[in-house]
Amino acid sequence: MLSIQGTSGEIMKTTINTILFAILLSLTSVSFAEYGYYNDDEMDDQDVIIDLLMVRPLGIVGSASGIVLQTFGLLFSVPGENFSETAEVLVEDPLNYTFNRPVGHFEKDHEN
């Protein structure tokens, strides 16, 4: 017979810890970018590399986390009639930051 190591409780705990870690990591990277940690006037090769290897993948994780949170938040946002606001904060903003921003530019509201 096949034996599966670990119980469903251990698997669930590992999954939750992984999701929480990804959310925490994505929030810290966006906060550095938003508060001017990176100087936009002097973009160089390092900015592009950091953006492509760290910030964009973390933005994808943050976007996915926002979609999951928005799905669970429907229970509260629809009756509270603030679905659009929560969708903007949890889904639209992370997706725009990840996919609609020029590579190497870290400010949230970038003018092309």
N, C-alpha and C positions, 0 to 999 in steps of 0.2 A: 504494500500500500504506500501511497505517497504521503509524506508527512510535510506539513507546512510549518516552517519555523516562525515563531512569533504569533501572538494572538491578535485578534482584530482590534483590541484595545491599544496594543503597542503600535500597530500600523496607523490607527487613527491619531494617536499622540504624535507620532513622527510626522504625519501629514500636516497636522495643525501647527506644529513647531516650524516646519518648513515654510508654510504659508505666512506665518507671523514674521519669520525672519526675512522673507522676501519683501513683505510690506514695509518693515522697518528699514531695510536697506534702500528700497526705492524712495522712501520719504526723505532720507538723509541726503541722497544725491540730488534730489530736486531742490532741497532747501539750500544747499551750497550754490547751485546754479542761480536760484532766484534772488539771493541776497548779495550778489556781486562778488562771490568768491573768485570767479573767473573774470578777467578783464576783457571785455569784448573788443575794445579798441586795438588790442595787440594780439589778435588771433594768430596762432602759429601751428606747426605740425602737431605739437603735443595736444592742442585743443581738439583737433580733428580725430586723433587717435583715441583720446579719452572719451570723446563723444561716441565714436563708433564701437569701441570695445566695452565701455562701461555704462555711459549714461543712456544710450538708446536701448540696450538690452534691459536695463533696469526700468526704463520707461515702459517697455512692453510688459514687464512683470507688474508694474504699477497700474497699467491700463487694465490688465486682466484682473488684478485684485479689485480695482474700482468697479468693474463689471459685476464681479461676484458680490461685492458689498451692495451695489445698487439693486441687484436681484433680491437679496435679503431685505434691503431697505424698502422695497415696494410695500411691504406690510405696514410701514409707518408713513411713507411719503405720499401714497395715494390717498389714504383717509385724511391726511393733514394738508392735502392739496398743494404740496410743494415738490411734486415729482420733477418738474423742469429744473429747479434749482439744484436738487440732489444729483440729477443726471448730469448737469453741467459740471459740477464739482468733481464727481466721482468718475465720470466717463469721458465727457467731451474735453475737459482741460488736459488730462493725461494723454489722451489720444492726439490732441493738437500739439502738445509739447513734444511728443515722440515723433510724429510723422510729418508735421507741417512746419517745422523749424529748419533753417539751413544748417548743414553740418558744421560743427565747430562753434556755433553761436548758442550761448547758454541762457540768454535772457528769455523770459516767458513770453513777452509780447514783442516779437521782433518784426520790424518793418523791412520788407524785402528791398 
